[in-house]
Amino acid sequence: MSLKAQRAGCEIARNRHYNAVSLQRQRLLSVTAVIGGSVTAGFGVMQLIFSESFGYLGFVNLGTAALYAVIPSLYRFGEVVAPLALIMVAYLSLTFVCWHLGTGTGVQFYFLIAAAAAVMVLGIERIGLAIAVAAVGAGLISTCTSPAAMKYMQSPTLPRRIMVIRSGTSRRRSM
């Protein structure tokens, strides 16, 4: 029996394992897209109903939810297309909403969730690409502190005081 004949069975087992992992990753992306779309649609409906000045963000969120619904069908174009589209739609939506609402709402923390989702849907085999996508998300957080968004940032109402202890004596200082 030659070496190639022995390795042929291993090749088939490896392909079967890869197909199972790929199918699992597709299911994970589909679940992630459904969760992201439903949360985004919920925010969009609430903004349309309750917001007087930011109603247009409701339409943006509903459009984003529609894009989330289409993303799982992008797997026919390649294994990386659908996960990158999911992360791109999430980053663009979050950047737009955070630019208009500011950091006082906490929208910027969704970038951390999107970075974790990038590793989750791209897989450990493409960890370099996932790290690069997460780095782009970290860079986009800085856009949330735009001049337009700064007016909505929360600031402390009372001055903070700290205690400085040096060699047994303490003093109060304002920050």
C-alpha positions as CSV (number, residue, x, y, z in Angstrom):
1,M,0.0,0.0,0.0
2,S,1.5,3.3,-1.0
3,L,1.6,6.5,1.1
4,K,-0.9,8.2,-1.1
5,A,-3.5,5.5,-0.6
6,Q,-3.1,5.8,3.2
7,R,-3.5,9.6,3.1
8,A,-6.6,9.6,0.9
9,G,-8.9,8.7,3.8
10,C,-7.4,11.4,5.9
11,E,-8.0,14.0,3.1
12,I,-11.7,13.0,3.0
13,A,-12.0,13.2,6.8
14,R,-10.4,16.6,6.8
15,N,-12.8,17.9,4.1
16,R,-15.8,16.5,6.0
17,H,-14.6,18.3,9.2
18,Y,-14.0,21.5,7.3
19,N,-17.5,21.3,5.7
20,A,-19.1,20.8,9.2
21,V,-17.2,23.8,10.6
22,S,-18.2,25.9,7.6
23,L,-21.8,25.0,8.0
24,Q,-21.6,25.8,11.7
25,R,-20.1,29.2,10.9
26,Q,-23.0,29.9,8.4
27,R,-25.5,29.1,11.1
28,L,-23.7,31.3,13.6
29,L,-23.7,34.2,11.1
30,S,-27.4,33.6,10.4
31,V,-28.3,33.7,14.1
32,T,-26.0,36.8,14.6
33,A,-27.7,38.6,11.7
34,V,-31.2,37.8,13.1
35,I,-30.3,39.0,16.5
36,G,-28.6,42.2,15.1
37,G,-31.5,42.8,12.8
38,S,-34.2,42.4,15.5
39,V,-32.4,44.6,18.0
40,T,-31.8,47.3,15.3
41,A,-35.4,47.1,14.1
42,G,-36.6,47.5,17.7
43,F,-34.5,50.6,18.2
44,G,-35.7,51.9,14.8
45,V,-39.4,51.5,15.8
46,M,-38.8,53.1,19.2
47,Q,-37.0,56.0,17.6
48,L,-39.8,56.6,15.1
49,I,-42.5,56.4,17.8
50,F,-40.9,58.3,20.7
51,S,-38.3,60.6,19.2
52,E,-39.2,64.0,17.9
53,S,-35.8,65.3,16.9
54,F,-34.0,62.0,15.9
55,G,-36.8,60.3,13.9
56,Y,-34.6,59.9,10.9
57,L,-32.4,57.6,12.9
58,G,-35.4,55.2,13.1
59,F,-35.4,55.0,9.3
60,V,-31.6,54.4,9.3
61,N,-32.0,51.6,11.8
62,L,-34.9,50.0,9.9
63,G,-32.8,50.1,6.7
64,T,-29.9,48.5,8.6
65,A,-32.3,45.8,9.9
66,A,-33.3,45.0,6.3
67,L,-29.6,44.7,5.3
68,Y,-29.1,42.3,8.2
69,A,-31.9,40.1,6.8
70,V,-30.1,39.9,3.4
71,I,-26.6,39.2,4.7
72,P,-27.0,35.4,5.2
73,S,-27.8,35.0,1.5
74,L,-24.3,36.4,0.6
75,Y,-22.6,33.1,1.4
76,R,-23.1,32.1,-2.3
77,F,-20.4,34.6,-3.2
78,G,-17.7,33.2,-0.9
79,E,-17.1,32.3,2.7
80,V,-15.7,35.6,3.7
81,V,-18.2,37.9,1.9
82,A,-21.1,37.4,4.3
83,P,-19.1,37.9,7.5
84,L,-17.3,40.9,6.2
85,A,-20.7,42.4,5.0
86,L,-22.2,41.8,8.5
87,I,-19.3,43.6,10.2
88,M,-19.3,46.4,7.6
89,V,-23.0,47.0,8.0
90,A,-22.7,47.0,11.8
91,Y,-19.7,49.4,11.7
92,L,-21.4,51.8,9.3
93,S,-24.6,51.8,11.2
94,L,-23.0,52.3,14.6
95,T,-20.7,55.0,13.3
96,F,-23.7,56.9,11.8
97,V,-25.8,56.6,14.9
98,C,-23.0,57.4,17.3
99,W,-22.0,60.4,15.2
100,H,-25.5,61.8,15.6
101,L,-26.2,60.8,19.2
102,G,-22.8,61.1,20.8
103,T,-21.1,59.0,23.5
104,G,-23.6,59.9,26.3
105,T,-25.9,57.2,25.0
106,G,-23.3,54.4,25.2
107,V,-23.7,53.4,21.5
108,Q,-19.9,53.2,21.2
109,F,-19.8,50.1,23.4
110,Y,-21.6,48.2,20.6
111,F,-18.3,48.4,18.7
112,L,-16.8,46.0,21.2
113,I,-19.7,43.6,20.5
114,A,-19.0,43.9,16.8
115,A,-15.3,43.2,17.3
116,A,-16.2,40.0,19.2
117,A,-18.7,39.1,16.5
118,A,-16.0,39.5,13.9
119,V,-13.8,36.9,15.5
120,M,-16.9,34.7,16.0
121,V,-18.1,34.7,12.4
122,L,-14.8,34.9,10.6
123,G,-13.4,32.0,12.6
124,I,-10.0,31.3,14.2
125,E,-8.6,30.3,10.8
126,R,-8.8,34.0,9.7
127,I,-7.7,35.5,13.0
128,G,-5.4,38.1,11.2
129,L,-8.4,39.4,9.3
130,A,-10.5,39.4,12.4
131,I,-7.9,41.4,14.3
132,A,-7.7,43.9,11.4
133,V,-11.5,44.3,11.4
134,A,-11.5,44.8,15.2
135,A,-8.8,47.4,14.8
136,V,-10.9,49.3,12.3
137,G,-13.7,49.2,14.8
138,A,-11.4,50.6,17.5
139,G,-10.5,53.5,15.1
140,L,-14.2,54.2,14.4
141,I,-14.9,54.7,18.1
142,S,-13.0,58.0,17.8
143,T,-15.6,59.3,15.3
144,C,-18.2,59.1,18.1
145,T,-16.5,62.1,19.7
146,S,-17.2,64.4,16.7
147,P,-18.0,68.1,17.3
148,A,-21.6,67.4,16.3
149,A,-21.8,64.6,18.9
150,M,-19.9,66.5,21.6
151,K,-22.9,68.6,22.6
152,Y,-24.7,65.4,23.7
153,M,-21.9,64.1,25.8
154,Q,-22.7,63.8,29.5
155,S,-20.5,65.7,31.9
156,P,-20.3,65.4,35.7
157,T,-22.4,68.0,37.5
158,L,-20.4,68.1,40.7
159,P,-16.7,68.7,40.9
160,R,-14.8,65.6,42.0
161,R,-12.4,65.7,44.9
162,I,-9.6,63.4,45.7
163,M,-7.7,62.8,48.9
164,V,-3.9,63.1,48.6
165,I,-2.1,61.3,51.4
166,R,1.6,62.1,51.9
167,S,3.5,61.1,54.9
168,G,0.6,61.0,57.3
169,T,-1.1,64.2,56.2
170,S,-4.0,64.5,53.9
171,R,-5.2,67.3,51.7
172,R,-8.3,67.8,49.5
173,R,-7.8,68.8,45.9
174,S,-10.3,69.5,43.2
175,M,-10.0,67.8,39.9
